Amino acid sequence: MELSQIINELGEDREHYFNATTPPLIQSSNFSYSSVAEMARHLDHEDEIPFYTRGVNPTTDMLQQKLAALEGTEKAIVVGSGSAAMAMAVLSQVKQGDHIICVRKPYSWTNKLLDILLPRFGVETTFVDGRDPKNFEEAKQHNTRLVILESPNSWTFEMQDVPAITKWTKTHGLVTIMDNSYCSPILYNPAKDGVDIIIHSATKYISGHSDAVAGVICCNHDNYEKIFSSEFMTLGPAISPFNSWLLLRGLRTLPLRIRQSGETTMKLVEYLHNQEKVDQVFFPFHPSHEQYELARKLFKGPAGQFTITLKATDEDKIEGFCNNLNAFQLACSWGGFESLQFPAMTLYRSKNYNKTTFPPNMVRLYTGLEEFDYLKNSFDKALEMI
Ligand SMILES: *Cc1c(COP(=O)(O)O)cnc(C)c1O
């Protein structure tokens, strides 16, 4: 199905709601029936039709249909956060005594899940440099069940040769999960390269307006059944119908927003490469990135996250730069309408994150929907502080 048809039409049954062009927000926890027989029929299909909103809700279901189609998977389950999506996807595939291989430096709460929470239940993880597929083969143990990838990781953007890795996992019966938040389903569809389960922080590009926290798991029918009837219904990370409705609205402009964010980032990265006070620029779609060819092979185009290191060691100067980069709000997250900066200095000063391996002169940036000149002028001003 074509992209525009998925975004504007799929799952929308307008004659059932007064021909409204916009989807209805079914803000209801439960659904009632006119007879015992009808209620019994719905109860038996609570994984397919609305019965109780911890399971299926019509507004969320419309969103799930679109997200599955965008990722090219049979099913999608939308949940209350990206972290919940990763946790449930992982839990659904492992049992006590199993072993996981994950790319090094994954998203911080994925790291905590694998490094702290799962060992309590007898599941161990080996972290490998994912840039070389051989590292996965070397880390394999007799009890390895699962391989976790990220497309790419945030901050330094290391990527994996996904087709090469899935070719190997399939010959050994291993399951692959990929965090595809960075690319969104617009720039990359890991299922086409053989990945079994794809998760997103829908808080980021899919929502796009910095107003809703959400996650999605995209997978085949079997994994959907498995996750729905176990992790999803017992842990209960249901999204509110209102947030699903916001995400449906966000989806309408997803391709446009990504294009704008990626195009402006290309220009900013080029400009920053020519600034003498900037040391390194990390961005997968610049020829200077060591995996540039792989990025071009896997992804349809550039996204809006990039990282710089400044030619400065003095904390006051780094802080001066960040505090004066006014067009980029100091905030976590990314994928919304607004440009953002996340200085590594904040990690050093945090009790919880001070074990970071990122240098203090590193700043992660995200390009929103502002004009290039507006953002460039802000850099000009901030770089004067160094
Ligand atoms: C934000 C993020 C997550 C976690 O998603 P939440 O919606 O914040 O729970 C996972 N992976 C990546 C790459 C992220 O950027």
The ligand as a MOL file (V3000), in Angstrom:
LIG
                    3D

  0  0  0     0  0            999 V3000
M  V30 BEGIN CTAB
M  V30 COUNTS 15 15 0 0 0
M  V30 BEGIN ATOM
M  V30 1 C 13.5140 8.0000 23.8140 0
M  V30 2 C 14.0390 6.7110 23.3350 0
M  V30 3 C 13.5950 5.4980 23.8660 0
M  V30 4 C 12.6130 5.4260 25.0200 0
M  V30 5 O 11.3610 5.8750 24.6500 0
M  V30 6 P 10.3280 6.5680 25.6980 0
M  V30 7 O 9.1580 6.8650 24.8340 0
M  V30 8 O 11.0160 7.7870 26.2240 0
M  V30 9 O 10.0620 5.5770 26.7650 0
M  V30 10 C 14.0910 4.3220 23.3370 0
M  V30 11 N 14.9990 4.3380 22.3350 0
M  V30 12 C 15.4580 5.4820 21.7890 0
M  V30 13 C 16.4400 5.4190 20.6660 0
M  V30 14 C 14.9990 6.7090 22.2710 0
M  V30 15 O 15.4700 7.8450 21.7280 0
M  V30 END ATOM
M  V30 BEGIN BOND
M  V30 1 1 1 2
M  V30 2 1 2 3
M  V30 3 2 2 14
M  V30 4 1 3 4
M  V30 5 2 3 10
M  V30 6 1 4 5
M  V30 7 1 5 6
M  V30 8 2 6 7
M  V30 9 1 6 8
M  V30 10 1 6 9
M  V30 11 1 10 11
M  V30 12 2 11 12
M  V30 13 1 12 13
M  V30 14 1 12 14
M  V30 15 1 14 15
M  V30 END BOND
M  V30 END CTAB
M  END
